Amino acid sequence: MKQLRWRWQRGAAGLLAACLGWAQAQTVAPFSSAPPGDPPAPWRVVSVFKDKKPLTSFQIAEVDGGKVLRVEAQKSYGTLVHALAKASPAPGTLLRWRWRLDEPLLNTDLRVKRGDDSPLKVCVLFDLPMDQLGFMDRQLLRAGRAMSGEALPSATLCYVWDHAMPVGTVLKNAFTASLRMIVLDSGEQRLRQWVMHERDIHADFLRAFNPENGTVPALEGVLIGADADNTADRSLGFVGDIAFGRTATASVSAP
């Protein structure tokens, strides 16, 4: 029995080490060490609308003595995407970043299409099997991929800064259920202030998507975005470096 428990504990320790190694191996190109101008590779700007709508501006800028990503939306839509090694995040996998909103969008309403804009969002992209999507969402995803020429993700979880929705609100995107949102900051009380965030993306995916099988699909990328195309408005914000980590209490327990 002792030998069996020792073998189990050794295997569990190896699994935990592998999970920790995965989080540490997911290196995201930092903005803080990049020169002013375009974001560093492999960050790249993606728009599902190609030339049909103005692109949100993403530029490296110096703010408060350090280099960060400047994100300006002006009646525009656009995302900045960073691909990752595809693997399912273990429980306790953290996403960390800081952001600052200087000019908010005052006429948003994330519940309806005409108000579906965000001045700042940080998203994680998952490779959810297509058969777990509803019929309409599968059709929308196929159409989006064909129109944009991009391998758009089948499931996206976005953390957003919204003007009106209470902090902690979880909701589906007004256009497609394959995109879910969690409101992390709301209103104008923290405008022009750096706000730090640390999120367990494994737990948040389960909370937002509530998959029937209780599993989290492979993570394939991270995204920063801002859009003001539906409200025909303007916003300005900044995002610092994005990094993955693990909770200090993450562990594997014996049965």
Summary of the structure (lengths in Angstrom):
residues: 255
radius of gyration: 19.0
end to end distance: 13.2
largest distance: 67.4
contacts: 797
relative contact order: 0.25
helix: 21%
strand: 38%
